[in-house]
Amino acid sequence: MNEHTPPKPPDLDEPEPDTPPPSESGPAGGARGLDEPPHPVNWNLLTAKQAAIEWRELNAWVDWLRHAYGLPASVVPPFWYRHPELVWELSALHVHWLCSYDPEQDGSAGLGWHHDFAEARLRLRDWVAASGTRVDRDRPTRQAVWPGQDAPEPVEETVIADRDADFVAFVNVDLARRRDAEEAYYASLIAHATDGDGFGEQTGRSGSEAE
């Protein structure tokens, strides 16, 4: 391992059984597999299995990025994963990097990425300043209250002594939430199919009524 190779990301407590291990050969390798082209990551639609892969990949890449470019916490803070605005920005930058450094790209693609990286750093500074996250503690990003909405709960800072342990715990909670949502969705499909309102029953009734 050298200064250009990201450290191995921490293992999650409950990894998906068929999730490939994270790459140890540098940020060019990825748990997605080199046979799959990079694609935008919509964090709102990921299954638990997909999210486990994306979290590992993004965490390893962000750690490589901050070391490779000497980025301060005002650009990439330790607890970026706790703030959706930072997750979306860094995830988009990661995918852009993968596309730019694909072996089939033209020779100037890397320069284009660095141009966009300069603009992304400005946005990241804005996100970090607004979020209120710090090197050794974190709090949820404050939300503006619109007319007619209830006042939000008070926002308090939490001191976090072990960043990697907190990342693992945070991701496991996220994966559990996604699994619960998946189970609820499939349960609703089964309930809909067995309560007499399924497509098959509707089609049969329509046929009988037509006769």
Beta strands, then each sheet from edge to edge (+ up, - down):
strand 1: 137-138
strand 2: 158-159
sheet 1: 1+ 2-
end
